[in-house]
């Protein structure tokens, strides 16, 4: 019977989602993380970068910023490290074949969706945006495609009605960290099985952009509420008042009671119009239905509930005015 042996690992990751997995490898496994590669450029602006860097420094792990290295330099470094395995988690760059072929056990990727649904850089956000009720973690053997490799292990996770990208990402990261250790054991013991992805169910999760964050009031209230949760904590949905950016941190879809108390035909009101205001929320007409804004952030200020916001900015939010 084979024994579990310590692996020499190179870790490629950038985000907080990646940092969860690195933390588990360093503190909860017998394996040795030899090097960390990240594509982040500016340490001062990214907490996940700092956590990766701090972990590298604390545990004397070699640390490389891929943005400052050529592919040939990365290949040279990885070869010199003599690693058994490369683990990629939310790295943000595609690894070329020359790197994939270096480790004796190959390269594995932890991905935040039920592949092949939501391949690509923003699987958690797109699942929320499109109203998926379930997502999960998939661990694959990497090939030349974008998240197209054969599957080692997959586990579903329900999406809760109030989930944001932040809360869902943290929950998935905890799941993925546990699954990763299980897959490493299977790799060493050679007890794993690989399952090809079903290409007929493939979808692609395009990278988020800042431009997407501006609220288009012509969309339905349901769509906008999903986007607000999907774009939290980045890039954060927003609208404009008096040329000032107002970020939306909390919103709800108006229910039937909201419609019953409306004395107007919503079809005759322009999307973006403030229908009514009370201490709980600001009721805004959309392309279909009413969106209730419950937590906002004035540019340069802290996020706040509507009842507190109205104490200082009541003149900004007037019924029948139109939000941009």
C-alpha positions as CSV (number, residue, x, y, z in Angstrom):
1,X,0.0,0.0,0.0
2,X,1.4,3.4,-1.0
3,X,2.0,6.1,1.7
4,X,1.1,9.7,1.3
5,X,4.3,11.5,0.5
6,X,5.0,15.3,0.6
7,X,4.8,17.0,-2.8
8,X,6.8,19.9,-3.9
9,X,4.3,22.4,-5.2
10,X,4.4,25.7,-7.2
11,X,1.2,27.7,-6.5
12,X,-0.2,30.1,-9.1
13,X,-2.9,32.5,-7.9
14,X,-3.9,36.1,-7.4
15,X,-7.2,36.7,-5.6
16,X,-8.6,36.1,-2.1
17,X,-10.2,32.9,-3.5
18,X,-6.6,31.7,-4.3
19,X,-5.3,32.8,-0.9
20,X,-7.8,30.5,0.9
21,X,-6.4,27.5,-1.0
22,X,-2.8,28.6,-0.4
23,X,-3.5,29.0,3.3
24,X,-4.9,25.4,3.5
25,X,-1.9,24.0,1.7
26,X,0.6,25.8,4.0
27,X,-1.2,25.2,7.3
28,X,-3.3,22.0,6.8
29,X,-1.2,19.7,4.6
30,X,2.0,17.8,4.6
31,X,3.0,19.3,1.3
32,X,5.6,21.8,0.6
33,X,4.8,25.0,-1.3
34,X,8.1,25.9,-2.9
35,X,7.0,29.0,-4.8
36,X,4.1,31.4,-5.3
37,X,3.4,33.1,-8.6
38,X,0.9,36.0,-8.9
39,X,0.1,38.3,-11.7
40,X,-0.8,41.2,-9.4
41,X,1.4,44.3,-9.9
42,X,0.6,46.6,-7.0
43,X,0.8,45.3,-3.5
44,X,-0.7,48.4,-1.9
45,X,-4.1,48.2,-3.7
46,X,-4.9,44.5,-3.3
47,X,-5.5,42.7,0.0
48,X,-5.2,39.3,-1.6
49,X,-1.8,40.2,-2.9
50,X,-0.7,41.2,0.6
51,X,-2.0,37.9,2.1
52,X,-0.1,35.9,-0.6
53,X,3.0,38.0,-0.1
54,X,2.8,37.8,3.7
55,X,2.4,34.1,3.6
56,X,5.4,33.7,1.3
57,X,7.5,35.9,3.6
58,X,6.4,34.3,6.8
59,X,7.1,30.7,5.5
60,X,10.2,31.5,3.5
61,X,8.4,30.7,0.2
62,X,9.9,32.0,-3.1
63,X,7.6,34.8,-4.4
64,X,7.4,35.9,-8.0
65,X,5.3,38.6,-9.7
66,X,4.5,37.2,-13.1
67,X,3.8,40.6,-14.6
68,X,7.5,41.4,-14.3
69,X,8.7,38.2,-15.9
70,X,8.7,36.9,-19.4
71,X,7.3,33.5,-20.2
72,X,10.8,32.1,-20.8
73,X,11.9,33.4,-17.4
74,X,8.9,31.7,-15.7
75,X,9.7,28.5,-17.5
76,X,13.3,28.7,-16.4
77,X,12.3,29.3,-12.8
78,X,9.8,26.5,-12.6
79,X,12.3,24.0,-14.1
80,X,14.9,25.1,-11.5
81,X,12.4,24.6,-8.7
82,X,12.0,20.9,-9.5
83,X,8.3,20.8,-8.5
84,X,6.1,17.7,-8.5
85,X,3.0,19.6,-9.2
86,X,1.6,23.1,-10.2
87,X,-1.6,24.2,-8.6
88,X,-3.5,27.1,-10.3
89,X,-6.3,28.9,-8.5
90,X,-7.8,32.1,-9.8
91,X,-4.5,33.1,-11.4
92,X,-5.8,35.2,-14.3
93,X,-3.3,34.1,-17.0
94,X,-3.2,31.1,-19.3
95,X,-0.2,28.8,-18.7
96,X,1.6,27.7,-22.0
97,X,2.2,24.1,-22.8
98,X,5.9,24.4,-21.9
99,X,4.9,25.1,-18.3
100,X,2.1,22.5,-18.2
101,X,4.6,19.8,-19.2
102,X,7.3,20.6,-16.5
103,X,5.9,19.0,-13.3
104,X,5.9,15.2,-13.2
105,X,2.3,15.2,-11.9
106,X,1.2,17.9,-14.3
107,X,-0.9,20.9,-13.4
108,X,-4.3,21.1,-11.7
109,X,-6.8,23.9,-11.5
110,X,-9.4,24.7,-8.8
111,X,-12.4,26.4,-10.6
112,X,-15.4,28.2,-9.0
113,X,-18.2,26.6,-11.0
114,X,-19.7,23.3,-12.1
115,X,-17.7,22.9,-15.3
116,X,-18.2,23.1,-18.2
117,X,-20.7,25.8,-17.1
118,X,-19.0,29.2,-16.6
119,X,-15.5,28.5,-17.9
120,X,-13.4,31.7,-17.8
121,X,-12.3,34.4,-15.4
122,X,-15.6,35.3,-13.6
123,X,-17.6,32.1,-12.9
124,X,-18.9,33.2,-9.5
125,X,-20.1,36.6,-10.6
126,X,-21.8,35.3,-13.8
127,X,-23.6,32.6,-11.9
128,X,-25.1,35.2,-9.7
129,X,-25.8,37.6,-12.5
130,X,-27.7,35.0,-14.5
131,X,-29.7,33.7,-11.6
132,X,-28.2,30.3,-11.2
133,X,-29.5,28.5,-8.1
134,X,-26.6,26.1,-7.8
135,X,-22.9,26.4,-8.6
136,X,-19.9,24.5,-7.1
137,X,-16.2,23.7,-7.3
138,X,-14.5,21.7,-10.1
139,X,-10.9,20.5,-9.9
140,X,-9.4,19.6,-13.3
141,X,-6.2,18.5,-14.9
142,X,-5.1,21.5,-17.0
143,X,-4.7,21.3,-20.7
144,X,-4.2,24.0,-23.4
145,X,-7.8,25.2,-23.3
146,X,-9.4,27.6,-20.9
147,X,-10.9,25.5,-18.1
148,X,-11.4,22.6,-20.6
149,X,-9.4,19.8,-18.8
150,X,-10.7,16.5,-17.6
151,X,-12.4,16.5,-14.1
152,X,-10.8,15.0,-11.0
153,X,-13.6,16.1,-8.6
154,X,-16.7,18.2,-8.6
155,X,-19.0,19.3,-5.8
156,X,-22.2,21.4,-6.0
157,X,-23.0,24.3,-3.7
158,X,-26.4,26.0,-3.4
159,X,-26.6,29.7,-4.1
160,X,-28.5,31.5,-1.4
161,X,-31.0,34.3,-2.2
162,X,-28.9,37.0,-0.6
163,X,-25.5,35.7,-1.7
164,X,-23.0,38.2,-3.1
165,X,-19.9,37.4,-5.0
166,X,-18.0,38.0,-1.7
167,X,-20.1,35.6,0.4
168,X,-20.4,32.9,-2.3
169,X,-16.7,33.1,-3.1
170,X,-15.7,32.6,0.5
171,X,-18.0,29.6,0.9
172,X,-16.7,28.0,-2.3
173,X,-13.1,28.7,-1.3
174,X,-13.6,26.7,1.9
175,X,-15.1,23.8,-0.1
176,X,-12.4,24.0,-2.7
177,X,-9.6,23.9,-0.1
178,X,-10.9,20.7,1.4
179,X,-11.4,19.1,-2.1
180,X,-7.9,20.1,-3.1
181,X,-6.3,18.1,-0.3
182,X,-8.5,15.1,-1.2
183,X,-7.3,15.3,-4.9
184,X,-3.7,15.6,-3.8
185,X,-4.0,12.3,-1.9
186,X,-5.6,10.6,-4.9
187,X,-2.8,11.8,-7.1
188,X,-0.2,10.4,-4.9
189,X,-2.0,7.1,-4.3
190,X,-3.1,6.9,-8.0
191,X,-6.7,6.3,-7.0
192,X,-8.2,9.1,-9.0
193,X,-10.4,8.9,-12.1
194,X,-10.7,11.6,-14.8
195,X,-14.0,12.5,-16.4
196,X,-14.2,14.5,-19.7
197,X,-16.3,17.6,-19.7
198,X,-19.6,17.5,-21.5
199,X,-19.1,20.2,-24.2
200,X,-22.8,20.5,-24.9
201,X,-23.2,22.4,-21.6
202,X,-20.2,24.7,-21.9
203,X,-20.7,28.5,-21.2
204,X,-18.1,31.2,-20.8
205,X,-17.9,33.7,-17.9
206,X,-16.4,36.9,-19.4
207,X,-14.1,39.0,-17.3
208,X,-15.9,41.8,-15.4
209,X,-15.4,45.4,-16.5
210,X,-16.0,48.7,-14.7
211,X,-18.4,49.7,-17.5
212,X,-20.8,46.9,-16.5
213,X,-21.3,48.4,-13.0
214,X,-23.3,51.4,-14.1
215,X,-27.0,50.6,-13.6
216,X,-29.1,50.4,-16.7
217,X,-32.6,51.2,-15.4
218,X,-34.2,49.7,-18.5
219,X,-33.3,46.3,-17.3
220,X,-35.8,44.5,-15.0
221,X,-35.7,44.8,-11.3
222,X,-34.8,41.1,-11.0
223,X,-31.9,41.5,-13.4
224,X,-30.6,44.6,-11.5
225,X,-30.9,43.0,-8.1
226,X,-28.8,40.0,-9.4
227,X,-26.2,42.3,-10.9
228,X,-25.9,44.3,-7.6
229,X,-25.1,41.1,-5.7
230,X,-22.8,39.8,-8.5
231,X,-20.8,43.0,-8.6
232,X,-20.2,43.1,-4.8
233,X,-17.4,43.6,-3.8
234,X,-16.2,44.6,-7.3
235,X,-16.9,46.6,-9.4
236,X,-20.0,47.7,-7.4
237,X,-23.1,48.7,-9.1
238,X,-23.7,52.5,-9.2
239,X,-25.8,55.3,-10.6
240,X,-25.4,59.1,-10.8
241,X,-27.0,62.0,-9.0
242,X,-25.8,65.6,-9.5
243,X,-22.8,64.0,-11.4
244,X,-21.9,62.2,-8.1
245,X,-21.4,58.4,-8.2
246,X,-23.8,56.5,-5.8
247,X,-22.8,52.9,-5.2
248,X,-25.5,50.4,-4.5
249,X,-24.6,47.8,-1.8
250,X,-28.1,46.5,-1.1
251,X,-31.3,46.2,-3.0
252,X,-34.5,44.2,-3.2
253,X,-37.1,43.4,-5.9
254,X,-40.5,45.0,-5.1
255,X,-43.1,42.4,-4.4
256,X,-46.8,42.3,-5.3
257,X,-47.6,44.5,-2.3
258,X,-45.3,47.2,-3.7
259,X,-47.2,47.1,-7.0
260,X,-50.6,47.1,-5.3
261,X,-49.8,50.3,-3.4
262,X,-48.6,52.0,-6.5
263,X,-51.2,54.5,-7.8
264,X,-49.6,54.8,-11.2
265,X,-49.2,52.5,-14.2
266,X,-45.5,51.7,-14.2
267,X,-45.6,51.3,-18.0
268,X,-46.1,55.1,-18.3
269,X,-43.2,56.0,-16.0
270,X,-39.6,56.3,-17.3
271,X,-37.1,53.7,-15.9
272,X,-35.0,55.2,-13.3
273,X,-37.8,57.3,-11.8
274,X,-38.0,57.5,-8.0
275,X,-41.5,56.2,-7.2
276,X,-41.5,56.8,-3.5
277,X,-39.2,57.0,-0.5
278,X,-39.4,55.8,3.1
279,X,-36.9,55.0,5.9
280,X,-36.5,51.4,4.6
281,X,-35.7,52.2,1.0
282,X,-35.9,54.2,-2.2
283,X,-38.4,52.7,-4.7
284,X,-37.2,53.0,-8.3
285,X,-39.1,52.1,-11.5
286,X,-37.1,49.8,-13.8
287,X,-37.8,48.3,-17.2
288,X,-39.9,45.7,-15.5
289,X,-41.0,46.1,-11.8
290,X,-39.7,48.2,-8.9
291,X,-36.2,48.0,-7.4
292,X,-35.9,49.0,-3.7
293,X,-32.5,50.5,-2.9
294,X,-31.7,49.7,0.8
295,X,-28.0,50.5,1.2
296,X,-26.1,53.2,-0.7
297,X,-22.7,54.8,-0.6
298,X,-22.2,58.5,-1.6
299,X,-18.8,58.9,-3.3
300,X,-16.2,59.6,-0.6
301,X,-18.5,58.5,2.2
302,X,-19.2,55.2,4.1
303,X,-22.0,52.9,2.9
304,X,-25.2,53.5,4.9
305,X,-28.8,52.4,5.3
306,X,-31.4,54.6,3.6
307,X,-32.9,55.9,6.9
308,X,-29.5,57.3,7.9
309,X,-28.6,58.5,4.4
310,X,-31.8,60.6,4.2
311,X,-30.8,62.5,7.2
312,X,-28.0,64.2,5.3
313,X,-29.0,63.8,1.6
314,X,-32.8,64.0,1.6
315,X,-32.8,66.7,-1.0
316,X,-30.9,64.4,-3.4
317,X,-33.7,61.8,-3.5
318,X,-37.0,63.3,-4.5
319,X,-40.0,61.4,-5.8
320,X,-40.5,61.7,-9.5
321,X,-36.9,62.6,-10.1
322,X,-34.9,60.4,-12.4
323,X,-31.7,58.6,-11.5
324,X,-29.0,58.5,-14.2
